[in-house]
């Protein structure tokens, strides 16, 4: 398995693609790749295709999915956002809320596509 800090995102989603571009500008800690099964397997990961389709996945010493992955990605971005994300990651009793929030957002992300034009990505 690779030792790189990798994020697999849905490259067919405007919001996800915008997030990857925006985050790549903030930090070079993460390398963003599409979540297609060939790309994931080329890095030596065995992740269920259904999980890949529904979640953002990041790898930094271990694999994180969904809301926890988003917080881990933000935590490495530095600044106020990064510090706030690190704080939220310490609050393990809130993890179910992070998962639920990500689930609700991912189910409705196509409705938020109009926001992409405001993020300069």
Phi, psi and omega in degrees: 000147183287156177258003179290158175267105192243144172235128173256121184233162179281102183286355177267356182258128180299316181296315182295317179295318178298317178301316181295320178293313181298316181290326177297329177286330182281325184209149175256015179295321184259147170247125183261133180225152177295155185270019178291150189299326180295317179295315181298314180291332179294338176268359177088014180268143174245091181239133179305134183298325178295321177295318179298323182291328186261345188226152165279142184233132174232152179235118174213087186074330171209171186268135177236147181236156169057228184299323179292323177296316179301313180297321177295321179295312178297324183300332180269003183272347180079180178070192181297317179299315179296316180293321178295320178295320177299318178298314180298325178293333178288337183271075187297334179292345178268358182307318178301326178292321178297317179295317179295317179299315180295319180301312180295319178295315184295328178289337185241015186295333178295333179287342181261005182302332181294340181287342185303322182296340181272351185257002177054055177225000000 
